[in-house]
Amino acid sequence: MALMLPIFNPEMPCLGAILGGLQPGKKIIVQGTLTADRFNINLQYGPEVDPRDDTALHLSIRPGDRRIVRNTYVDQCWQDEERSGGCPISTGEPFTLEIRVKDTHYSIRFNDEKYCTFSHRMPFEMVNFIHLGAGASIDSVLETF
């Protein structure tokens, strides 16, 4: 069952509904602390996680591998990964992740520092859910303009 954003201190993993989908200027802000060597965040079209619905943005935060993998998931198939940029956060460390929707890409920031962009491969307007996997303790998930 999906929770409505904003979400505070959810049990993990967690599924949140993004009312009205995404549009340019909208920001999703996730605040929490990494508790494991891998933590995934998915901006997806529907609520299903097994098998997963189409996913416009998959972030796999892997501090042990010193990377954050970005990808999309279409018709139950992963697309081409992007892996450059290292990993700006560590296990046990609090973080603020900001995903800002732009016309042509997502702008991704950690702790108020620009991390990367990820070009839209799928229509962002169809994103209606955020799924946060195990691997972090989440304080809040917010959406703002």
Salt bridges, closest charged atoms under 4 A:
ASP65 OD2 - ARG38 NH2 3.89
GLU81 OE1 - ARG83 NE 2.51
GLU82 OE2 - ARG121 NH2 3.16
GLU98 OE2 - ARG100 NH2 3.12
GLU143 OE1 - LYS26 NZ 2.97
